[in-house]
Amino acid sequence: MTVKPKIVVAEPGVELRWSAGLPGIIGGEHSFAVTPRNGGTRLVQSESFRGLLAPFSRRTLANTSASFRELNEALKKRAEAG
């Protein structure tokens, strides 16, 4: 499936958020937000879904959650190495 997201927020050093979907059927937002924390930076990745098909997409969403955890770990490793 090809998704064409729309950037909703692009504030360097603060947040990157995009949305995509089929209006009324299924839609979602994904974001990365950074905040200073204890001399470092805290990254929060979040995602929300809405629409008629959202409750039926749990398996697909569970699979993407695993990919996001892997992305977070790789990003953490890279940030701590630099």
C-alpha positions in Angstrom: 0.0 0.0 0.0 1.3 3.5 -0.9 0.7 6.2 1.7 1.1 9.9 0.8 1.4 11.7 4.1 0.9 15.4 4.7 3.4 17.2 7.0 1.4 18.9 9.7 4.2 20.2 11.9 7.9 20.6 11.0 9.6 22.6 13.8 13.3 21.9 13.8 14.6 20.7 17.2 11.0 20.4 18.5 8.6 18.2 16.5 8.0 16.5 13.2 4.4 15.3 12.6 2.6 14.0 9.6 -0.9 12.6 8.8 -2.3 10.3 6.2 -5.4 8.3 5.4 -8.7 8.0 3.7 -11.1 10.6 5.2 -13.8 9.0 7.4 -12.5 5.5 6.7 -9.1 5.4 8.4 -6.6 8.1 9.2 -3.6 8.6 11.4 -1.0 10.9 12.7 2.6 10.0 13.5 5.0 12.3 15.4 8.5 12.6 16.7 8.9 15.2 19.5 12.1 16.2 21.3 12.6 17.9 24.6 15.6 18.6 26.7 16.1 16.2 29.6 18.8 15.8 32.2 21.5 17.3 30.0 20.4 15.3 27.0 17.4 14.9 24.7 14.2 12.9 25.1 12.5 11.6 21.9 8.9 10.7 22.0 7.5 8.9 19.0 3.7 8.6 19.0 0.9 7.5 16.7 -2.8 7.7 16.7 -5.5 6.3 14.4 -9.2 7.1 13.8 -12.0 6.2 11.5 -14.3 3.3 10.8 -11.5 0.8 10.0 -9.2 1.7 12.8 -10.5 -1.0 15.2 -10.0 -3.7 12.6 -6.4 -2.7 11.9 -4.9 -3.9 15.2 -2.8 -6.7 13.7 -1.2 -4.4 11.1 -0.7 -1.7 13.8 1.0 -4.3 16.1 3.4 -5.1 13.3 4.3 -1.5 12.7 4.8 -1.0 16.4 7.6 -3.6 16.3 9.2 -1.7 13.5 9.0 1.6 15.4 10.6 0.0 18.4 13.5 -1.1 16.2 13.7 2.4 14.7 13.9 3.9 18.2 16.6 1.5 19.3 18.7 2.3 16.2 18.2 6.0 16.6 19.2 5.8 20.3 22.3 3.8 19.5 23.3 6.3 16.8 22.7 9.4 19.0 24.7 7.9 21.9 27.6 7.0 19.6 27.9 10.5 18.2 
